[in-house]
Amino acid sequence: MDDVPVDLSAHGLALNDEALVLADDPEQMLGIMTADPGSASADALRLLASWTTRAADDTTPIRR
């Protein structure tokens, strides 16, 4: 695992980030960003997620 510095504080989010390199393909990387539990950033991420969350059986097309 490698830490990848990303500063999103200018956007109002304080996020922790990690980069996981895949063992079978070192050119592939999985980036993970999380907020500290109970923080304002965690609340903001939950709010953003609620804007796109739909029920699994909802087949209504998303309007763009």
N, C-alpha and C positions, 0 to 999 in steps of 0.2 A: 504494500500500500504506500502510495506517495501522497503527501499533502500538496494540494494545488492552491496557491494563494489567490483568492478572488475577493475583491472589496466591493460589496454592494451597499455599503453604508450610505452612499450618496443617494441611493434609491429608497432609503428608509428600512432596509432589511439587514439584519445581522445574522448571517448564515455560517454554519460550519460546513466545510467541504472536504471530501476525500476522493481520491482517484484510485480505483482498483484496476490493476493490470491483469488481463486474463492470461493464465498460465500457458494455454495452448496457442495463444496468438498475442505476443507482447505488443503488437501494433494496435491492438484493440484496447480500449480503456472505458471503464464504466465510471461516470461521475455521479457522486451522491452529495446532495446538499440538504442539510437539516437545520432546523432552528432549535434553540434550547427550549425544553418544555416549559410552558407557562409564560414565555416571553411575548412581548408585543409582536415580534416577528413570527412566532408560531401562530398567534391569533390571525395575523395578516395572511399567512399561507393557508390557514383553514378557510378564511373568507374567499380567497382566490379559488381554492379548490371547489368551494360550494357553487361557484358560478358555472362550472362545467360538469359537475357530477349529475349523472342521470341514473335512474333505476336500470338494472340489468335487462329487464324485459321491455324497456321503453324503446320502441323502434321509430319514434318520431324523428325525422331528419333534423339536423341542427341547421338553423338558418344562418347564413353568412352574409 
